[in-house]
Amino acid sequence: MNDFKYLKELSKQYPNISAASAEIINLQAILNLPKGTEHFVSDLHGEYEKFSHILRNGSGAIRGKIDDQFGNILSIKEKKNLASVIYYPEQKMDLMEEDLSEEELDSWYRTTLIRLILMAKLAASKYTRSKVRKAMPPVFAYIMEELITEHGMLDKDEYFDQIIETILKTGQVRELIAALGHLIQRLTIDHLHVIGDIYDRGPGAHRIMDCLMDYHSLDIQWGNHDILWMGAASGHGACIANVVRISARYNNLDTLENGYGINLIPLARFALDCYKDDPCELFTISGDVQEEDVRELDLNKKMHKAIAVIQFKLEGRLIRRRPDFAMEERLLLDKIDYEKGTICIRGKKYPLKDTHFPTIDPKDPYRLTKEEEYVMEHLITSFKYCAHLQEHVRFLFSKGSMYLTYNDMVLYHGCVPLNADGSFRQVKINGKKYAGKALCDVLEHHARQGYFEQENSPKKKYGQDIMWYIWSNENSPVYGKDKMATFERYFVDDPVLKKETKDYYYQLIEEEAVLYQILEEFDADGVKGHVVNGHMPVAVKDGESPIKCKGKLFIIDGGFSKAYQKKTGIAGYTLVSNSYGIKLVAHEPFKSRDFVIREETDIHSDTVLSKKVIRRKRVGDTDNGKRIKESIKDLGCLVTAYRKGEISERI
């Protein structure tokens, strides 16, 4: 009965045998097209300029297409010029107009337009005409389709040439070149995977989010830094304090103030008043300080310390109200001897590097002062009612998840919590035990409740606390360390206490049995499948490899963030999966967009791994192919129902 009702609904869209059969033919043809190119990036950490460039060049995919199309026909210089036009068409044209005479410019426009048409034709070759048309800007869709379709047809050379001449005469060449450049970018990458940590450290996370919201096809696997911002946007005090502290630490308060309009004035006033005679030397900026920032450095340090102390208080209160989180060891403010300036951790006393805590009451160390309460009330209001931030966070919930299985690739930011023997670790959440995929699912469920449930409801409050748990708990799949030693890094000069021990996952991922177990747990093929994750910067300079378990797993956090590049020795990994196989690419630091445009230089990238398939992958081999096959099957049933007279045709 249900099947029949479904077929009746389907008949509204395909009212007769001809319509249903035509769609079957169309879908069957799509199955035989080459698989679209997937692009994997991770740990962007606010580095907008570099991210934008890698998105534009498809991690070298566009350069490869230029080589495929033109081979030795074009010189290296001509190829570089064409690449820069595709990446930054508007800006490159501005530069060419400055450098060339009118006659030279006319010739350059003509030549570039033809080369772009050829590139667009190549990029469009693996898609249906319908899909290509949808990717075109409506104002130029007809003419672009004509140019791509008709170029090279012997009996239409004059027709093609006349179109080019008319474009030049009507002054539309700039607009068309820009449209073609953006079309090539779009068609080169069919789908983007962002494997976590868009936020923190770099200055442009809000710009990255704006860019992602305009992208044609993507998914996001949340990182712990993303979850932290999502919790902050929900109005959770401990998450907000962490966000502000990290922003202060990395000299990134502009993202909060200018990117999102978060009001930091109450915090600044409080910090100046409370810590006016405190040099706050432990709270210096991590990374380079620009000359224009030197004057604000003293204020930054005071704000940094002020919000750090607030954070430790709020986290302590949270840990006390959620004993099921099992984080009592992170209650540290009550372990301080404020007279002697020492702290007792696991039975051993350590001297504190900073003993000035004017807002902490030793008898009740986790209580906020009235002034701290005032600061937090203003911050919570600013975060909750920032329209731009809420728009971004809703997008993260809409397009994101804790993990994703896509074309036999299991994608997650951090890890799958494991025991020493390689089994999935049982973790108690809200009174029940979960492991593996189920653990990720339940944490995601509570996180969504933390944002979307009614204000002040128990489910919302628990979900908000869970977002902080996901950010920092040892059992969190997106964190994967035994503790977050923030307090120890600031106040205790002991390397053992500062050490954050990684989950057993990172010791065991070279074992095939463990990888097969993970792939099967997340519904991927154990033989054909791969795992892709980020989170842990790969120390390339020390000989560490991003390729684990004989190429079954890739860790693609290679240092997008400048803060990590000294450790990694490179500036990030990206992964490209197309119909021919998988390519892992390592990137050198990105100088600037202007440098790329003017000097026609790209990010220097090295292919670390090129894994080719024996048979070129088609759409039919993908998850989308499975869905298309189901549609073909359903349409076949509809045709049968028409022929049997079970459903009447409408002509």
Order of alpha helices (4+ residues) and beta strands (2+ residues): alpha-alpha-beta-alpha-alpha-alpha-alpha-alpha-alpha-alpha-alpha-alpha-beta-alpha-beta-alpha-alpha-alpha-alpha-beta-beta-beta-alpha-alpha-beta-beta-beta-beta-beta-alpha-alpha-alpha-alpha-alpha-alpha-beta-beta-beta-alpha-beta-beta-alpha-beta-alpha
